[in-house]
Amino acid sequence: MEHRSSLSARHAKSPLTLSVQLLGPTSQAAIRVLLTEFRNKGWTDSSNAALAIVRAVEASSGGLAPSRAAQAVPAQFLAENHLKAADLEQLLQDLADRRSRNAR
């Protein structure tokens, strides 16, 4: 039984939060990281979604959950890229996971 619980713990996703420090050394670098992620997905950002995410993250004390950060983007961003908020949330979660692993 102990073995099963350790496997579950290993496969459970830890709820990571986004912070400017996790995304880049400065706000500008964090915006560039987000814009690169968007471009890699084929998304455009004519509505300043990356800026909105970084501002929301900066305004939070202790970081922001990807689901909350995804809510900060203008609806136009989701519409122009034919996305659901869950698509953006998944990208932000994956980005947080990758960058936190690389920071270790």
C-alpha positions in Angstrom: 0.0 0.0 0.0 2.9 2.3 0.7 4.2 1.8 -2.8 0.8 2.9 -4.3 0.7 6.1 -2.3 4.2 7.1 -3.3 3.3 6.5 -7.0 0.3 8.7 -6.6 2.3 11.4 -5.0 4.8 11.3 -7.8 2.2 11.6 -10.5 0.1 14.3 -8.8 0.6 17.7 -10.3 1.8 20.3 -7.8 -0.2 23.5 -8.0 2.5 25.9 -9.2 2.1 29.6 -9.2 3.4 32.1 -11.8 5.7 34.8 -10.6 7.7 37.3 -12.6 10.8 35.7 -11.2 9.7 32.3 -12.6 9.0 33.8 -16.0 12.1 35.9 -16.3 14.5 38.3 -14.4 12.4 41.3 -15.3 8.8 42.2 -16.3 10.0 42.8 -19.8 11.7 39.4 -20.0 8.6 37.7 -18.6 6.5 39.4 -21.4 9.1 38.1 -24.0 8.8 34.6 -22.6 5.1 34.6 -22.9 5.1 36.1 -26.4 7.6 33.4 -27.5 5.3 30.7 -26.0 2.3 32.2 -27.8 4.2 32.4 -31.1 5.3 28.8 -30.8 1.6 27.9 -30.6 0.8 30.0 -33.6 -1.1 32.5 -31.5 -1.1 36.3 -32.0 -1.2 38.9 -29.3 -2.7 42.0 -30.7 -4.6 42.6 -27.5 -1.6 42.7 -25.1 -2.5 39.5 -23.4 1.2 38.9 -22.3 1.3 42.3 -20.7 -2.1 41.6 -18.9 -0.8 38.4 -17.5 2.5 39.9 -16.3 0.6 42.8 -14.7 -1.8 40.4 -13.0 1.1 38.3 -11.7 2.9 41.4 -10.5 -0.2 42.6 -8.6 -0.5 39.4 -6.7 1.5 38.8 -3.6 3.2 35.4 -3.8 2.4 34.6 -7.4 -0.8 33.7 -9.3 -2.3 30.3 -10.3 -2.3 29.7 -14.0 -6.1 29.6 -14.0 -6.2 33.1 -12.4 -3.6 34.4 -14.8 -5.6 33.1 -17.8 -8.6 35.1 -16.6 -6.5 38.3 -16.9 -6.3 38.2 -20.7 -8.7 40.2 -22.8 -11.5 38.2 -24.4 -10.2 39.4 -27.8 -7.1 37.3 -27.3 -9.1 34.1 -26.9 -11.4 35.0 -29.8 -8.6 35.9 -32.3 -6.8 32.7 -31.5 -9.9 30.5 -31.4 -9.0 29.4 -27.8 -10.8 28.5 -24.6 -9.5 29.8 -21.3 -8.5 26.2 -20.5 -6.1 26.2 -23.5 -4.3 29.3 -22.2 -4.4 27.9 -18.6 -2.8 24.7 -19.9 0.0 26.6 -21.6 0.7 28.6 -18.5 0.7 25.5 -16.3 3.1 23.7 -18.7 5.3 26.8 -18.8 5.4 27.1 -15.0 6.2 23.3 -14.7 9.0 23.6 -17.2 10.6 26.7 -15.8 10.4 25.5 -12.2 12.1 22.3 -13.2 14.8 24.2 -15.0 15.3 26.5 -12.0 16.3 23.6 -9.8 
